[in-house]
Amino acid sequence: HEVTVEQFHSLNKAKPSAYTKATKPPTTFQSFIRYLRFRLSSAGLLSAVHRNPSFSDLDVLSCTKNATSHLRIPNFQPIKMKFFTTALAMAAAANAHTLMSKLYINGESQGDATCIRMPKEGDTATSPVAGLTSDDMACGKDGQIAAAYTCAAPGNSKLTFEFRQWPDARAEGSIDPSHRGPCSVYVKKVDDMTTAAAGPNWFKIWDEGYDESTQQWCTDKLIANKGLLTVELPSGLPAGYYLVRTEILALHQAVSLHDPQYYVGCAQIHVSDGPSGALEIPSQYSVSIPGYIDGSEAGNNFNLYDNPQYPYPIPGPEPYSPVGTASASAKSTSFEGGVPSDCLIKNANWCGKAPEAYTTQTGCWAAVDACYAQGNVCFDSAPPTGAANCYVWNDNMCKGISAQCTAGNWQGPPTIEMTAKTVAAPGAIPAAVNLNLLGGSANTAAAAVASATPSKTAVAASSSAPAATPTAEYAAEDPIATSAPAATVAPVTSAAPVPASTSVAAPAAPSASAPASGALVPSTDGTCGGSTGFTCEGSTFGSCCSAAGKCGSKILQCRPSCGCQTKFGLCLEARSLTKSN
């Protein structure tokens, strides 16, 4: 970090025409991020913080005099990270966004990103979903791709989700306090993990908006609980595969840019026991995602700052908790897709397995190659939460076998102890927030049938403890240690065949054809201007029409100096844009 700061400060002094001279250099990484954003903003280059990550030099995108140009800062040294490889990418990650990064089941950590569908690109992993009609609304960016592993969850399990601003936990924080808004948890039963996430059969089991009794948003309580949110699975879920979807809505730009920011993620679980029969959700609670909202809802256009009108109306359906009694005959403890029992060490949704036995020199070196090949797969598949245990595998298992081969010991593989690196839980696991919908904890008492028309206002007022005094349901699973023996990973044995997949088709994409004639209509495909007949005002793609005829809500679309088309949407000055960020 110090090298990066010094280089940027030197550049600032060397090019006063591009950057105003600093009176004081930044001393911490956080202050450097603020410093970088301030300097780029003053030069009209703020978009670089969000849009132009580079793997070598810092490539800063600017638009001045209606032309696009680039300012290249040579030898801008990146911070040594695999997934956020430059200070620019880290600045994007530090922009107050969030990602659901870890799942706990009944207080036990499943490991960073294990059984969670994760974005493939680290520098945008914490960004909100782009477009309320996108399939990404179901499970986030790349959420249509199933995670390799599914975690076992007994009936009525308590699931805890950990949200992080930095997915690899390099720094503390769950979401910036300015990103206020509601939280929701949805569930979808699937035949197996090849079933499309986008589409019908989602239902909400809990939500919370603004608690008027404590004057707190759900996100305020999430921050107070160190980014941890716990729900209890309803008792009426039959055994089988489920996607559990978390949703956070940040409202800080909902009015200024017509940009409600949705942060969603999905965990893959297999419920081992539940009532017999099919899961039946009343039609008024079952929704399709995307499709359950379109951006016109009052809750997606709520003004946080100018005379907010409460109670806050949470977008989406009312919560519903199916109730039932577990049936011994319907129990299913074996399933396909769990963490393999012969996994020696795990990194997210990858596990290392012992190389095949060998008795010759050729076989020994072949085992070394096979070991490093496994390591390559680990690095290639590592999500934004990091590749810490890929290094553990290479540095211990692969180098250990190589040392044996070099010493002439060609009987193997040897027994090598490995210690898995883990990230400590940020705090105590909080109590489940949805017990009032269940009629009490189903782990200790029979669940009562939820009201057919539950009040969202009542849920918001009582479903969570006040943030100042979060209630601990479990002690932190790993409160101090930063590593743990790999043997502590609890594997799930896979045995039973998976039922045939019944893929659910996603809803048809909106027509891109232009309206016949007359007044402009909100864009349904993200295009605007010219002869399209579309305006961006009121469009879910963003309210500004760029010079290229694309709707959006970023600086390149909204600044008049960048060619924003006032006839086909809103155009805002840079000051209002940078303030809202």
ZAMARGU-4260 file (C-alpha; in steps of 0.2 Angstrom, whole numbers, plus 5000, padded with zeros to 4 digits):
<rodrens>
0) 5000/5000/5000 | 5014/5012/5004 | 5022/5011/4987 | 5006/5014/4978 | 5002/5029/4989
5) 5020/5036/4986 | 5019/5034/4968 | 5002/5042/4966 | 5008/5057/4977 | 5023/5059/4966
10) 5012/5059/4951 | 5001/5072/4959 | 5016/5084/4962 | 5023/5080/4944 | 5007/5084/4935
15) 4999/5099/4943 | 4989/5103/4928 | 4980/5087/4929 | 4979/5086/4948 | 4979/5100/4961
20) 4993/5099/4973 | 4990/5090/4989 | 4994/5098/5006 | 4995/5081/5014 | 4998/5064/5007
25) 4987/5049/5013 | 4993/5039/5027 | 4981/5024/5026 | 4974/5013/5012 | 4956/5020/5017
30) 4962/5038/5016 | 4971/5034/4999 | 4955/5028/4992 | 4946/5044/4997 | 4961/5054/4991
35) 4961/5045/4974 | 4942/5048/4972 | 4944/5066/4976 | 4958/5069/4964 | 4950/5060/4950
40) 4934/5069/4953 | 4942/5086/4953 | 4949/5081/4936 | 4933/5075/4929 | 4939/5057/4930
45) 4929/5049/4944 | 4922/5035/4932 | 4939/5027/4933 | 4936/5022/4951 | 4922/5011/4945
50) 4925/5006/4927 | 4942/5003/4921 | 4952/4990/4931 | 4969/4987/4924 | 4982/4973/4927
55) 4997/4984/4925 | 4996/5003/4923 | 4982/5013/4929 | 4971/5017/4914 | 4960/5032/4918
60) 4945/5035/4906 | 4940/5053/4904 | 4927/5061/4893 | 4930/5080/4890 | 4925/5091/4875
65) 4913/5077/4870 | 4927/5065/4866 | 4934/5050/4875 | 4952/5050/4880 | 4964/5040/4891
70) 4977/5046/4903 | 4989/5032/4907 | 4999/5032/4923 | 5014/5021/4920 | 5022/5010/4933
75) 5007/5012/4945 | 5011/4997/4955 | 4996/4985/4959 | 4994/4978/4976 | 4998/4960/4976
80) 4981/4951/4976 | 4975/4938/4964 | 4957/4944/4963 | 4958/4963/4966 | 4975/4965/4957
85) 4976/4984/4957 | 4972/4999/4968 | 4959/5003/4955 | 4950/4987/4957 | 4951/4989/4976
90) 4944/5006/4975 | 4929/4998/4966 | 4927/4985/4980 | 4928/4998/4993 | 4914/5008/4986
95) 4902/5003/5000 | 4895/4988/4991 | 4892/4970/4998 | 4892/4952/4994 | 4885/4937/5003
100) 4901/4928/5006 | 4899/4914/5019 | 4885/4902/5025 | 4883/4895/5042 | 4871/4880/5046
105) 4866/4879/5064 | 4881/4890/5069 | 4894/4880/5059 | 4904/4888/5046 | 4903/4880/5029
110) 4919/4889/5023 | 4921/4905/5013 | 4910/4904/4997 | 4906/4885/4999 | 4889/4881/4993
115) 4886/4899/4987 | 4885/4904/4969 | 4898/4918/4967 | 4902/4931/4953 | 4917/4926/4943
120) 4925/4943/4942 | 4932/4949/4958 | 4933/4968/4954 | 4914/4969/4952 | 4909/4955/4964
125) 4901/4967/4976 | 4892/4978/4963 | 4873/4978/4963 | 4863/4969/4950 | 4863/4978/4933
130) 4844/4979/4928 | 4829/4974/4937 | 4823/4963/4923 | 4840/4954/4921 | 4841/4935/4925
135) 4855/4941/4937 | 4841/4946/4949 | 4838/4928/4954 | 4855/4924/4961 | 4867/4938/4956
140) 4880/4940/4943 | 4884/4922/4936 | 4871/4916/4947 | 4864/4904/4934 | 4880/4894/4936
145) 4878/4881/4950 | 4891/4880/4963 | 4900/4863/4963 | 4894/4859/4981 | 4878/4859/4990
150) 4877/4859/5009 | 4867/4848/5020 | 4854/4856/5031 | 4842/4847/5043 | 4824/4852/5043
155) 4821/4868/5053 | 4840/4873/5052 | 4845/4890/5056 | 4855/4898/5041 | 4867/4912/5044
160) 4873/4923/5030 | 4889/4933/5031 | 4889/4949/5021 | 4906/4958/5017 | 4911/4973/5008
165) 4928/4964/5004 | 4924/4946/5000 | 4941/4940/5005 | 4939/4949/5022 | 4955/4959/5020
170) 4946/4973/5029 | 4931/4974/5041 | 4914/4979/5035 | 4898/4972/5029 | 4890/4987/5019
175) 4892/5006/5020 | 4880/5014/5032 | 4874/5026/5018 | 4867/5011/5009 | 4851/5010/5019
180) 4836/4999/5015 | 4827/4983/5017 | 4832/4965/5017 | 4823/4949/5012 | 4826/4931/5011
185) 4818/4920/4997 | 4817/4901/4995 | 4815/4890/4979 | 4813/4871/4978 | 4822/4864/4964
190) 4824/4846/4957 | 4843/4848/4957 | 4855/4862/4955 | 4854/4861/4936 | 4836/4869/4938
195) 4836/4887/4932 | 4837/4899/4946 | 4828/4913/4936 | 4810/4909/4934 | 4795/4905/4944
200) 4792/4896/4961 | 4801/4908/4972 | 4793/4913/4989 | 4798/4925/5002 | 4800/4918/5020
205) 4805/4935/5029 | 4808/4953/5026 | 4811/4969/5036 | 4812/4987/5030 | 4811/5002/5042
210) 4809/4999/5061 | 4799/5014/5067 | 4801/5009/5085 | 4820/5010/5084 | 4822/5021/5069
215) 4833/5008/5060 | 4833/5001/5043 | 4837/4982/5041 | 4854/4987/5035 | 4858/4996/5051
220) 4854/4981/5061 | 4865/4970/5049 | 4879/4982/5052 | 4877/4981/5070 | 4877/4962/5069
225) 4894/4962/5060 | 4886/4958/5043 | 4878/4942/5050 | 4859/4938/5047 | 4850/4922/5053
230) 4834/4914/5047 | 4826/4898/5052 | 4820/4887/5038 | 4801/4884/5039 | 4795/4867/5045
235) 4785/4864/5030 | 4799/4862/5018 | 4799/4844/5011 | 4816/4835/5010 | 4826/4840/4994
240) 4836/4853/4985 | 4833/4872/4988 | 4840/4889/4983 | 4840/4901/4997 | 4841/4919/4991
245) 4847/4934/5001 | 4842/4952/4995 | 4848/4968/5001 | 4840/4984/4993 | 4850/5000/4995
250) 4840/5016/4993 | 4853/5030/4993 | 4851/5033/4974 | 4833/5027/4972 | 4826/5045/4969
255) 4842/5055/4963 | 4846/5043/4949 | 4831/5031/4949 | 4843/5018/4953 | 4837/5006/4968
260) 4852/4995/4970 | 4849/4976/4973 | 4862/4965/4980 | 4857/4947/4979 | 4865/4930/4982
265) 4860/4912/4983 | 4866/4897/4994 | 4863/4879/4989 | 4856/4868/5002 | 4849/4850/5003
270) 4835/4848/5017 | 4837/4831/5024 | 4820/4829/5033 | 4803/4837/5032 | 4785/4833/5029
275) 4780/4821/5015 | 4771/4827/5000 | 4775/4841/4988 | 4778/4859/4993 | 4763/4869/4989
280) 4764/4888/4990 | 4748/4899/4988 | 4748/4908/4972 | 4748/4925/4980 | 4765/4922/4988
285) 4774/4913/4973 | 4783/4924/4961 | 4795/4924/4947 | 4812/4932/4948 | 4815/4942/4937
290) 4797/4948/4935 | 4792/4951/4953 | 4796/4969/4953 | 4798/4982/4938 | 4805/4997/4947
295) 4789/5006/4948 | 4785/5001/4966 | 4784/5014/4979 | 4797/5005/4989 | 4809/5006/4974
300) 4807/5025/4973 | 4808/5029/4991 | 4816/5046/4996 | 4827/5043/5011 | 4832/5061/5013
305) 4817/5072/5009 | 4802/5070/5021 | 4802/5050/5020 | 4784/5043/5022 | 4783/5028/5034
310) 4778/5014/5035 | 4790/5009/5021 | 4782/4998/5008 | 4794/4983/5005 | 4795/4978/4987
315) 4790/4960/4982 | 4777/4948/4989 | 4771/4946/5007 | 4782/4933/5017 | 4775/4915/5019
320) 4781/4901/5030 | 4774/4884/5025 | 4771/4873/5041 | 4772/4854/5042 | 4778/4840/5053
325) 4794/4830/5048 | 4790/4812/5041 | 4802/4798/5045 | 4798/4790/5028 | 4802/4806/5019
330) 4819/4808/5027 | 4834/4810/5014 | 4851/4811/5021 | 4861/4805/5006 | 4862/4816/4990
335) 4872/4821/4976 | 4883/4836/4976 | 4889/4837/4994 | 4907/4840/4999 | 4916/4823/4995
340) 4921/4812/5010 | 4939/4810/5003 | 4942/4829/5002 | 4959/4833/5011 | 4957/4852/5010
345) 4944/4863/5003 | 4944/4880/4995 | 4926/4887/4992 | 4919/4874/4980 | 4935/4864/4976
350) 4943/4851/4986 | 4960/4842/4985 | 4961/4823/4984 | 4976/4812/4988 | 4986/4807/4972
355) 4985/4789/4967 | 4998/4777/4975 | 5014/4775/4966 | 5030/4763/4968 | 5042/4770/4955
360) 5052/4785/4951 | 5041/4789/4936 | 5025/4787/4946 | 5032/4798/4960 | 5035/4813/4948
365) 5018/4809/4939 | 5010/4812/4956 | 5019/4829/4958 | 5012/4834/4941 | 4995/4828/4946
370) 4995/4837/4962 | 5000/4854/4954 | 4986/4850/4941 | 4974/4850/4955 | 4981/4866/4962
375) 4979/4874/4945 | 4960/4869/4945 | 4959/4877/4963 | 4966/4893/4957 | 4956/4894/4941
380) 4940/4891/4951 | 4943/4902/4966 | 4930/4915/4969 | 4932/4933/4975 | 4933/4926/4993
385) 4951/4921/4989 | 4962/4906/4985 | 4971/4904/5002 | 4969/4885/5003 | 4975/4883/4985
390) 4992/4890/4991 | 4991/4878/5006 | 4989/4863/4994 | 5003/4868/4983 | 5015/4873/4997
395) 5012/4857/5007 | 5005/4842/4997 | 5014/4846/4981 | 5030/4852/4987 | 5030/4838/5000
400) 5028/4824/4987 | 5041/4833/4976 | 5053/4832/4991 | 5050/4814/4993 | 5054/4811/4975
405) 5070/4821/4976 | 5076/4811/4991 | 5073/4795/4981 | 5058/4789/4991 | 5047/4782/4977
410) 5034/4774/4988 | 5019/4785/4991 | 5010/4796/4992 | 5016/4802/5009 | 5005/4807/5023
415) 5006/4826/5024 | 4997/4836/5037 | 4989/4852/5030 | 4981/4866/5040 | 4967/4874/5031
420) 4966/4893/5032 | 4950/4900/5038 | 4942/4917/5041 | 4936/4920/5059 | 4918/4924/5061
425) 4916/4943/5063 | 4905/4941/5079 | 4892/4930/5088 | 4879/4922/5077 | 4863/4932/5080
430) 4846/4924/5083 | 4835/4920/5069 | 4825/4936/5063 | 4809/4926/5057 | 4804/4917/5073
435) 4788/4928/5074 | 4783/4921/5057 | 4786/4904/5062 | 4776/4905/5079 | 4792/4902/5089
440) 4808/4892/5086 | 4804/4876/5077 | 4819/4869/5085 | 4812/4870/5102 | 4793/4871/5100
445) 4780/4866/5087 | 4778/4880/5074 | 4762/4889/5072 | 4753/4893/5056 | 4758/4910/5050
450) 4744/4922/5046 | 4738/4922/5028 | 4740/4940/5027 | 4755/4945/5037 | 4758/4963/5040
455) 4775/4970/5033 | 4774/4984/5045 | 4773/4972/5060 | 4787/4962/5053 | 4798/4977/5052
460) 4794/4982/5069 | 4797/4966/5078 | 4807/4953/5068 | 4824/4959/5073 | 4832/4964/5090
465) 4837/4982/5090 | 4855/4984/5083 | 4862/4991/5099 | 4860/4975/5108 | 4861/4960/5095
470) 4856/4943/5102 | 4868/4929/5100 | 4861/4913/5095 | 4878/4904/5094 | 4895/4909/5099
475) 4907/4913/5085 | 4912/4897/5076 | 4930/4903/5075 | 4932/4919/5085 | 4951/4920/5086
480) 4960/4907/5075 | 4965/4911/5057 | 4968/4893/5053 | 4961/4876/5057 | 4965/4858/5054
485) 4958/4853/5037 | 4951/4837/5045 | 4938/4848/5054 | 4929/4850/5038 | 4913/4840/5039
490) 4910/4831/5023 | 4894/4826/5016 | 4893/4808/5008 | 4885/4808/4991 | 4875/4792/4987
495) 4858/4794/4981 | 4854/4798/4963 | 4847/4815/4958 | 4830/4816/4952 | 4828/4820/4934
500) 4830/4839/4931 | 4815/4849/4926 | 4822/4865/4920 | 4811/4880/4922 | 4812/4892/4907
505) 4816/4910/4911 | 4803/4923/4906 | 4804/4929/4888 | 4814/4944/4886 | 4805/4961/4883
510) 4803/4965/4865 | 4816/4977/4858 | 4805/4984/4844 | 4802/5002/4844 | 4784/5010/4848
515) 4774/5013/4832 | 4773/5032/4835 | 4768/5046/4847 | 4775/5050/4864 | 4791/5042/4870
520) 4790/5026/4881 | 4802/5020/4894 | 4815/5009/4886 | 4813/4990/4888 | 4829/4984/4881
525) 4842/4998/4886 | 4842/5008/4870 | 4837/5026/4868 | 4837/5041/4857 | 4836/5043/4838
530) 4822/5034/4830 | 4820/5021/4844 | 4805/5030/4851 | 4812/5025/4869 | 4817/5037/4883
535) 4827/5031/4898 | 4817/5041/4910 | 4807/5027/4919 | 4817/5013/4912 | 4824/4999/4923
540) 4841/5001/4914 | 4844/5018/4921 | 4837/5036/4918 | 4851/5044/4908 | 4853/5042/4889
545) 4871/5041/4884 | 4879/5048/4868 | 4879/5030/4862 | 4861/5028/4864 | 4861/5017/4880
550) 4852/5019/4896 | 4861/5020/4912 | 4864/5029/4928 | 4883/5031/4929 | 4894/5046/4925
555) 4897/5042/4907 | 4878/5041/4903 | 4873/5056/4914 | 4885/5070/4912 | 4881/5083/4898
560) 4900/5084/4894 | 4899/5066/4890 | 4885/5068/4877 | 4870/5064/4888 | 4854/5066/4878
565) 4842/5078/4887 | 4828/5074/4875 | 4828/5055/4880 | 4831/5055/4898 | 4839/5064/4913
570) 4856/5073/4912 | 4864/5077/4929 | 4879/5087/4934 | 4895/5078/4940 | 4893/5086/4957
575) 4876/5077/4960 | 4883/5061/4954 | 4899/5061/4964 | 4889/5066/4980 | 4877/5051/4978
580) 4891/5039/4976
</rodrens>
